[in-house]
Structure formats: structure tokens, C-alpha cells
């Protein structure tokens, strides 16, 4: 750091002449000198370390947010399927109470293929047989 030409003894004597105790005057002068000469100021290395730490935290934060986003997306899909199945089950029961078996199967087919888009006619009939046999 740059040194500042400063007469500390003269400053301390002036403070003592203003009815300040010698120890207080010496402490004030030391604090002033430290502030003027850069004691306690951040160095370039300090700033570089801080910048690196902030960059590391930023990367960790992005990773955590991405993981949470993926988890929320997965949870949302699971909940959507569960809601669709529960709602569909209520529809199947409602339709089944007022119609014959063919309408019941058609309603179940619509509900199950909405919950699982890749299901075929055979998959639905197998699922229905398994469900109703329980």
C-alpha cells in the first residue's frame, strides 16, 4: 500500500492539547494511520478469492434449482396420473351404475388411455379384468 506522509506525534500532541487522554489520542492516531495506509482493506487476492467463492456458490445454486425443477416435474406427472385415475374411476362407477357393461368398458378405456396414452385395447381389457377380479 502507499504510505501517506503524516506526522503522528504532532497529531497525538494536538489531541492531548485538546484535553484528550494520551491513550485515547494515541489510539485515534493509530486508527487514522491504519485507515490511510490501507490496513484492513481488501487486496486483489481477497477479491479474487471472494469472486471464486461466489462463482462456486452460483454453480451450486443452479445445480440445486435444476434438481428441484426435475423433481417437481416428476411429482407433477405422478400426481396428474393419480388424479386422472381417481377421476376416471368415479366416471366409470357413475357410467356403470346407469348403463350396461359395454358402456362401462368404453368409459374405462377412455379413462385408462387418458392416464396412460400408450395403452392398447388389449392392455385396457387386461387391466379391467384384473381390477374387477380383485
Buried (B, 14 or more C-beta within 10 A) or exposed (E): EEEEEEEEEEBBBEBBEEEBEEEEBBBBBEEBBEEEBEEEEEEEEEEEEEEEEEEEEEEEEEEEEEEEEEEEEEEEEEEEEEEBBEEBBEBBEEBBEEEEEEEBBBBBBBBBBBBBEEBEEEBBBEBBEEEEEE
